[in-house]
């Protein structure tokens, strides 16, 4: 399905990059599965800095039931039910998107974080109050803890502008936590990541989200892709791109949402392609399912992010 093009809002810089995305997921169940149900967050999300030009999802076997809806957080979710015996299940999601750089924002371009926190009490209505303040609270994978509160105080010092404090938090996570794909799984508690100081982008995004919430600021978990640039003179590796995650912290009415990437110590720019956002990974996992039967499963995922020439 191809949605109508969405125009970027005036909040973007005007500089943009177009991408062709391909996310292939394949399951091998070992023996026939009579029935399976799947929820998929594999459709790129339009937002003020991202325009969706084309979107297509191919599923094999062809499901008996396939529906699309927009979830509570505004993400497109695809539900499918395969109601015939099958030993494999695959989804290929392809899209073309245009991503714009955010406007230039200096670290001091926001009110003090305490003022931002206190101003949340004045937000009302579904379009501002609920949409922002819902990200203040604990979620399934990010719960308040003394450890998070103690850690965040190193960045959110009294009177510091919210943007500067969020950037400081991002840089500290990047410097003080080691990227280690073997250290965690999606089931690793956040407390263990804090204790061991090791993990992957999902863990670091959860830490940033939990820290911001610990001092009363809304923060959301963002799932998407990051363009990878090959070394000079070498071709881009097909399939080398992977799903990525970062955090978005509310920095007040003047600065808005600030997308920070602790994994790379940078503000999200037009190298970051957004798929979905929610309270944590549990809200936006790319694919999840329920099977009847089967003998375990093997999983293969391949992601390609290809910049397009104008």
BELKAKA-V540279 format. One record per helix or strand. SS is the DSSP state (H for helix, E for strand). FROM is the first residue (numbers start at 1). LEN is the number of residues. Records with the same first field share a line. If there is no record, write none. Layout:
# BELKAKA-V540279
SS: FROM-LEN ; FROM-LEN
This chain:
# BELKAKA-V540279
E: 12-29 ; 47-1 ; 50-11 ; 65-6 ; 76-7 ; 86-17 ; 112-1 ; 161-1 ; 178-2 ; 198-2 ; 219-8 ; 241-1 ; 243-8 ; 257-5 ; 266-2 ; 272-7 ; 287-7 ; 298-11
H: 113-10 ; 125-12 ; 146-7 ; 162-15 ; 190-7 ; 201-14 ; 281-4
